[in-house]
Amino acid sequence: MPNRLFGALRGVHVPHRKNTALMPAVKMDPPSSVVIPTVMHIGAPAKPIVKAGDKVAVGQLIAESGGFISAPVHASISGTVKKVEDIVLSNGRRAPAVFIESDGEMRPYEGITPPKVESLAQLTEAIRASGIVGLGGAGFPTSVKLAIDDISRAEYFVINGAECEPYITSDTRTMLDYTDLVERGVRRIVGYLNPKAAYIGIENNKPLSIKTLSQRFTGDKNIIVKSLPPMYPQGGEKVLIYNTTGRIVPEGKLPLDVGVVIMNVTTLANIEMYIETGMPLVEKLVTVDGSAVKEPKNLFVPIGTRLRDVFEFCGGFKEEPGKLLYGGPMMGTAVPDLDAPILKNTNAVLAFNRKDSEVRKETPCIRCGNCVNHCPMRLNPPAIAKAYNNRDGASLYKQRVNLCMECGACSFICPANQPIVQRHKLAKLVLREWQDSMKGV
């Protein structure tokens, strides 16, 4: 089957609503307790190595990596482990979590030392030890991206600064407030990968970010700040790779398969911070916004902080929230209650009032073609819907439903308010069941 990602960019124009773009991040007061899940990444869960009664300090390892595609977890506050028990995450999955009660000291772990990094192998190991995962929301363990057997495969290095979802400005503040870390991080990775070119992709509705980083790389012919049109989902991995390098990531393949290493700009800044200080990933820069929030902010929040503590630091709610989200309104995950913790890959927490949380009434599809015309992957949602309703795995395979990145552009543009992206998620399960049934046939 030919790949469908080609030609002019497709997507949708979403409301900007970057209300906090000009608000530098402030550090939140440490909470009295945290709940730190062992699953905050794609891959195998981390394995807890502490128990109730143990004393821990900031940056101390509390759960070790559970495999190659996994990430260790560290204490974000100092204090006492109260318990280690399963919690239900927002995706419905159960996972062990470490409950820590603060001693009020925020005492750093005495074993914190900057790692020795003089080669790509040492850099990869340092990133693994840091616990850093994709901080733009994906949560893929970053060290795996640099575990490259043949360095010549890394022809391009792409840094994602697009930040295309409404409300979220944490990446913007990283680019503006921590420009030095971003610059040093880019130069470090480029020095080890030696790619043909490095591209920093930023939507052109962030002119100050573009100007700031362009000034840092003036004269660098192979480090290019690329201004991109503000079309959602510009920050989608496959979309950004195509719009910077012209390379197409086929279905079932990784960026490295087409010669690309890609990282989020905040991930890159945190890697550099770890290399320079030795402090692993224990806090997250998070945008707090939404129509129910009294005082929107960009915050540095200890990982594991409950959402109720985060919103309280932002003045609480001006209206009763009807919906809470991890992430943005396009690809974010609904949060069941205010006891949910900040995770490693939480780039925003949004609270919307009841009016903004209302579910639009669904009506029958009118075959307008909007979903087809705006899909960045060139998919055919009506055909996928028919195959899904018939539980036709062969047709779902033919329609390439697995290419769907679940960006939500189709649902956003649909005048009939069809739950298209949700249906695609379910269709992928039907496809998987069909593929499993065909094994050995």
C-alpha positions in Angstrom: 0.0 0.0 0.0 1.4 3.5 -0.8 2.0 5.8 2.1 -0.7 8.4 2.5 1.2 11.2 4.1 2.3 13.4 1.2 1.6 16.8 -0.4 0.3 19.9 1.4 -0.2 20.0 5.1 -3.6 19.0 6.3 -5.1 19.7 9.7 -7.4 22.2 11.4 -7.1 25.7 12.7 -7.8 25.4 16.5 -8.3 28.4 18.8 -5.0 29.7 20.1 -5.9 30.5 23.7 -2.3 30.8 24.9 -3.3 32.8 27.9 -0.2 32.0 29.9 2.4 32.5 27.1 3.8 35.7 28.7 3.8 34.2 32.2 7.3 32.9 33.3 7.0 29.7 35.3 7.0 30.0 39.1 7.9 27.3 41.5 5.0 25.8 43.4 5.2 25.5 47.2 6.1 21.9 48.0 3.0 19.8 48.9 2.5 18.0 52.2 2.5 14.7 50.4 2.8 13.1 46.9 1.6 10.0 45.1 4.2 8.9 42.6 3.1 6.2 40.1 5.6 3.7 38.8 4.0 4.0 35.3 4.5 7.4 33.8 6.0 6.2 30.5 5.4 4.0 27.5 6.7 0.5 28.3 7.3 -1.7 31.3 6.4 -0.4 34.7 9.2 0.6 37.0 9.8 -1.7 40.0 9.5 -0.1 43.5 12.6 -0.5 45.7 11.2 1.3 48.8 8.7 0.3 51.5 6.6 1.9 54.1 8.7 3.6 56.8 11.7 4.3 54.5 13.1 7.8 54.6 13.7 9.3 51.2 15.3 12.5 49.8 14.7 14.6 46.7 16.2 12.8 43.7 16.5 9.4 45.4 15.7 6.3 43.3 12.4 4.8 44.5 11.6 2.5 41.6 14.1 1.0 39.1 13.7 0.5 35.4 11.6 -2.5 34.5 13.3 -3.2 31.2 14.8 -1.7 28.1 11.7 0.3 27.3 11.1 1.6 30.8 12.2 4.5 33.0 13.3 4.7 36.7 11.3 6.9 39.2 12.7 9.2 41.8 11.4 10.9 44.9 10.2 14.4 44.3 10.1 15.5 47.9 12.0 14.4 51.1 10.1 12.6 53.8 8.8 9.2 54.7 7.3 6.5 52.5 3.8 5.9 54.0 2.8 3.0 51.7 3.3 1.4 48.3 0.1 0.3 46.8 -1.8 0.2 43.5 -3.8 3.1 42.2 -6.0 3.5 39.2 -4.5 5.8 36.5 -6.6 8.0 34.3 -6.5 5.5 31.5 -8.0 2.8 33.7 -4.8 0.9 34.2 -3.7 -0.1 37.7 -0.1 0.4 38.8 1.9 0.6 42.0 2.5 4.1 43.4 4.7 5.3 46.2 3.0 7.5 48.7 5.4 10.0 50.4 4.7 12.3 53.3 6.9 15.4 53.3 9.2 16.4 56.2 9.1 20.0 55.0 12.8 20.1 54.2 13.0 19.3 50.5 16.4 17.8 51.3 18.3 16.6 48.2 19.6 13.1 48.1 23.3 13.0 49.1 24.2 10.8 46.2 23.3 13.4 43.6 26.3 14.0 41.3 26.5 15.1 37.6 27.1 12.1 35.4 30.3 11.6 33.3 29.3 12.2 29.6 32.0 11.9 27.1 30.4 9.7 24.4 27.0 8.9 23.0 26.9 5.7 25.0 27.5 7.6 28.2 24.9 10.2 27.2 22.4 7.4 26.6 23.1 5.8 29.9 22.9 9.2 31.7 19.5 9.8 30.2 18.3 6.4 31.2 19.4 7.0 34.8 17.7 10.4 34.9 14.3 8.9 34.4 13.6 11.4 31.6 10.8 10.4 29.1 9.1 12.4 26.4 7.9 15.5 28.2 5.7 16.8 25.5 3.0 14.3 26.4 4.1 11.0 24.7 6.1 9.6 27.6 8.4 7.4 25.5 11.7 6.7 27.4 14.2 9.1 25.8 17.2 6.9 26.2 15.8 4.4 23.8 15.8 7.0 21.0 19.6 7.3 21.4 20.4 3.6 21.7 21.6 3.6 18.1 23.8 0.7 16.8 24.9 2.6 13.7 25.3 6.3 14.2 25.1 7.0 10.5 21.4 6.1 10.6 20.8 9.4 12.4 20.7 11.7 9.4 18.5 14.4 11.0 17.8 15.7 14.5 14.4 17.3 14.9 13.5 19.3 18.0 9.7 19.7 18.6 8.9 23.3 19.7 5.6 23.4 17.8 3.3 23.3 20.8 0.2 23.3 18.6 -2.6 22.5 21.2 -4.7 25.4 22.6 -3.8 26.6 26.2 -0.5 24.8 26.6 2.5 27.1 26.9 5.0 25.1 29.0 7.3 24.5 26.0 7.1 28.2 25.1 8.3 29.1 28.5 11.1 26.6 28.3 12.3 28.2 25.0 12.1 31.7 26.5 13.2 31.2 30.1 15.7 28.4 29.7 17.2 29.2 26.3 20.7 28.5 27.5 19.8 24.9 28.5 18.0 24.4 25.1 21.0 25.7 23.2 23.5 23.6 25.1 21.3 20.6 24.8 20.9 21.0 21.0 24.7 21.4 20.6 25.4 18.4 22.8 23.2 16.1 20.9 24.3 17.4 17.5 27.9 16.9 18.6 27.3 13.2 19.3 25.0 12.4 16.4 26.7 14.6 13.8 23.5 14.8 11.6 23.2 16.4 8.2 21.0 19.0 9.9 19.1 19.8 13.0 15.7 21.4 12.8 13.9 23.2 15.6 10.3 23.3 14.5 8.2 26.1 16.0 4.8 27.4 14.8 5.0 31.0 13.5 2.4 32.2 16.1 5.3 32.1 18.6 7.5 34.8 17.0 9.4 35.5 20.2 10.4 31.9 20.6 11.5 31.8 16.9 13.5 35.0 17.3 15.1 34.0 20.6 16.4 30.6 19.3 17.3 31.9 15.9 19.6 34.4 17.5 21.3 31.6 19.4 22.0 29.6 16.2 22.9 32.5 13.9 25.8 31.3 11.7 25.1 27.6 12.4 24.4 26.3 8.9 23.3 22.8 10.1 21.1 24.0 13.1 18.0 25.5 11.6 15.1 27.2 13.4 12.2 26.4 11.1 9.0 28.6 11.2 6.0 26.5 10.6 2.4 27.4 9.8 0.0 27.2 12.8 -2.0 24.2 11.7 -2.9 21.5 14.2 -1.5 18.8 14.6 1.8 20.5 13.6 3.5 19.0 16.7 2.5 15.4 15.8 5.7 13.4 15.4 5.1 12.2 11.9 3.7 15.6 10.8 6.7 17.5 12.2 9.2 15.2 10.7 7.6 15.5 7.3 7.4 19.3 7.5 11.0 19.7 8.6 12.9 17.0 6.7 10.4 15.9 4.0 10.8 12.3 5.3 7.7 10.1 5.7 7.5 7.6 8.6 5.6 4.6 7.3 3.0 2.7 9.3 4.6 0.6 12.0 8.0 2.2 11.7 9.9 4.6 14.0 11.5 7.9 13.1 15.0 6.3 13.2 13.8 4.0 10.4 13.8 7.0 8.1 16.9 8.6 9.5 15.4 10.9 12.1 15.9 11.3 15.9 13.2 13.6 17.4 12.8 15.1 20.8 10.6 17.6 22.5 12.3 20.9 23.4 11.5 20.6 27.2 12.8 17.1 27.2 16.1 18.4 25.7 16.3 21.1 28.3 15.8 18.6 31.1 18.5 16.3 29.7 21.0 19.2 29.8 19.9 20.1 33.3 20.5 16.6 34.5 23.9 16.4 32.9 25.0 19.6 34.5 23.5 19.1 38.0 22.9 15.3 38.4 19.3 15.9 39.7 17.0 13.4 38.0 13.5 14.3 36.7 11.6 15.2 39.9 9.5 18.2 38.9 7.6 19.2 35.8 6.9 22.5 34.1 3.1 22.5 33.8 0.6 25.0 32.3 -2.5 25.4 34.6 -5.4 27.0 32.8 -9.0 26.6 31.7 -12.3 28.5 32.2 -12.8 27.3 35.8 -9.3 28.3 37.0 -9.0 31.5 39.0 -5.4 32.3 38.4 -3.8 30.5 35.3 -0.1 30.0 35.6 2.9 28.1 34.4 4.3 26.1 37.4 7.2 24.0 38.4 5.4 21.1 40.2 6.9 18.2 42.1 6.0 15.0 40.3 3.3 13.2 42.2 1.6 16.4 43.5 -2.2 16.0 43.6 -4.2 18.2 41.2 -6.1 19.7 44.2 -2.8 21.1 45.5 -1.9 22.4 42.1 -5.2 24.2 41.6 -5.2 25.5 45.1 -1.8 27.2 44.5 -3.5 28.9 41.5 -6.2 30.4 43.7 -8.7 27.5 43.4 -11.7 27.6 41.1 -13.8 30.5 40.1 -16.5 28.1 39.0 -17.2 24.5 39.7 -15.2 22.5 37.1 -17.2 20.2 34.8 -14.1 18.5 33.4 -10.4 18.1 34.3 -7.8 17.2 31.7 -4.2 16.1 31.6 -2.8 17.9 28.5 -4.7 19.9 26.0 -8.3 19.9 24.8 -7.5 18.0 21.6 -5.5 15.0 22.8 -5.7 15.4 26.5 -7.0 12.7 28.9 -9.9 13.3 31.2 -9.0 13.0 34.9 -11.5 11.4 37.2 -10.9 13.5 40.3 -8.6 16.0 42.1 -6.5 13.3 43.8 -4.9 12.4 40.5 -1.1 13.2 40.5 1.1 15.2 38.2 3.0 12.8 36.0 6.3 13.0 34.2 4.6 13.6 30.8 2.0 16.1 32.2 2.6 19.3 30.2 -0.7 20.9 31.3 -3.7 20.5 33.6 -6.9 22.2 32.5 -10.1 22.7 34.3 -13.2 23.8 32.4 -16.5 25.0 33.7 -19.7 23.1 33.1 -20.7 25.1 30.1 -17.4 24.4 28.3 -17.5 20.8 29.4 -20.9 20.0 27.8 -20.8 17.1 25.3 -22.2 18.2 21.9 -25.2 16.3 20.7 -24.3 13.8 18.1 -26.3 13.7 14.8 -26.0 11.3 11.8 -23.0 11.7 9.4 -23.9 14.0 6.5 -21.0 12.8 4.2 -19.6 16.3 4.0 -16.0 15.0 3.7 -14.5 17.4 6.3 -12.9 14.6 8.2 -11.3 13.2 5.1 -10.1 16.6 3.8 -8.5 17.6 7.1 -6.9 14.3 8.3 -3.1 14.7 8.3 -2.7 11.0 7.7 -5.1 11.0 4.6 -7.4 8.5 6.3 -11.1 7.9 5.4 -13.1 8.1 8.6 -16.4 7.1 7.0 -14.9 4.0 5.5 -13.3 3.2 8.8 -16.6 3.7 10.6 -18.3 1.2 8.2 -15.6 -1.4 8.7 -15.7 -0.9 12.5 -19.5 -1.3 12.6 -19.2 -4.5 10.6 -16.3 -5.6 12.8 -14.4 -6.1 9.5 -10.7 -6.5 10.5 -9.6 -7.0 6.9 -11.2 -3.7 5.8 -9.7 -1.8 8.8 -6.3 -3.1 7.8 -6.9 -1.9 4.2 -8.0 1.5 5.5 -4.8 1.8 7.6 -6.6 2.7 10.8 -3.3 2.2 12.7 -1.9 5.3 11.0 -4.4 7.3 13.0 -2.4 9.4 15.6 -5.7 10.2 17.5 -5.1 13.9 17.1 -8.8 14.6 17.1 -8.8 16.9 14.1 -11.6 14.8 12.5 -13.8 15.1 15.6 -13.1 18.8 15.9 -14.1 19.6 12.3 -17.2 17.3 12.2 -20.5 19.3 11.9 -22.4 16.2 13.1 -20.3 16.0 16.3 -19.4 12.4 15.5 -17.0 10.7 18.1 -14.6 9.9 15.3 -11.4 9.7 17.2 -13.0 7.5 19.9 -14.3 5.2 17.2 -10.8 4.9 15.7 -9.4 3.9 19.1 -12.0 1.1 19.3 -11.4 0.2 15.7 -7.7 -0.4 16.4 -8.8 -3.0 19.0 -10.9 -4.8 16.4 -8.0 -4.8 14.0 -5.7 -6.2 16.6 -8.1 -9.0 17.4 -8.4 -9.8 13.7 -4.6 -9.8 13.2 -4.3 -12.1 16.2 -6.9 -14.5 14.7 -5.0 -14.6 11.4 -1.7 -15.7 12.9 -0.8 -19.1 11.7 -3.6 -19.1 9.1 
